[in-house]
């Protein structure tokens, strides 16, 4: 005899499938939520780690900035010390320059000319004087250019006053100062400082011609710092005296 199931089995199976679907859906949601939480935790750990690294780098950068500032201060101090050292070396090299210049002025001027004014500004010198003719001025310029302590001479002016004096021509020269190579080598060495001091002391006892006596007394009586060719501006005016009488009283 056949059995006939009259119960609503299709509805029961449908409900069973619905329950299984919802259970799977809940399981998938829980799994996704767990994965999301793990991902958030992992990213938070990475962010914290990167923040710690950034903090460490910022601390090190601040320390390096402090060291760089100290290095810059040291470089500034070093530059100031080098500048002072160069000034001292320049002063040391120029201590005896004035004495040599006055000696060269006496030796280079011809007997037919005489100086009325001498002015130094840095590494240049302006000479004013009178002469018998333009040939005397040209001879004086040639003597200046062969001098080891003087360089190129430019003629600033030459005029004929047409008076009855023995030297009617007035002239003006611009002379570039120089230094012998042997003197530059000796002045640049630190071991030559006592010798330079001795030459400066001897400079005060060198005899100066009458034409340049006032200027020499002003230079040799001034401190060593005032003889700097860069920082000093020495202007001397002397009474006109012939060079022929001056060369007889000075020994180079």
HUTA-V535976 format. One record per run of one state. SS is the DSSP state (H for helix, E for strand, L for the rest). FROM is the first residue (numbers start at 1). LEN is the number of residues. If there is no record, write none. Layout:
SS_FROM_LEN ; SS_FROM_LEN
This chain:
L_1_8 ; H_9_85 ; L_94_3 ; H_97_12 ; L_109_4 ; E_113_9 ; L_122_2 ; E_124_8 ; L_132_2 ; H_134_12 ; L_146_4 ; E_150_11 ; L_161_8 ; E_169_9 ; L_178_3 ; H_181_8 ; L_189_1 ; H_190_14 ; L_204_6 ; H_210_11 ; L_221_3 ; H_224_4 ; L_228_5 ; E_233_5 ; L_238_5 ; H_243_5 ; L_248_5
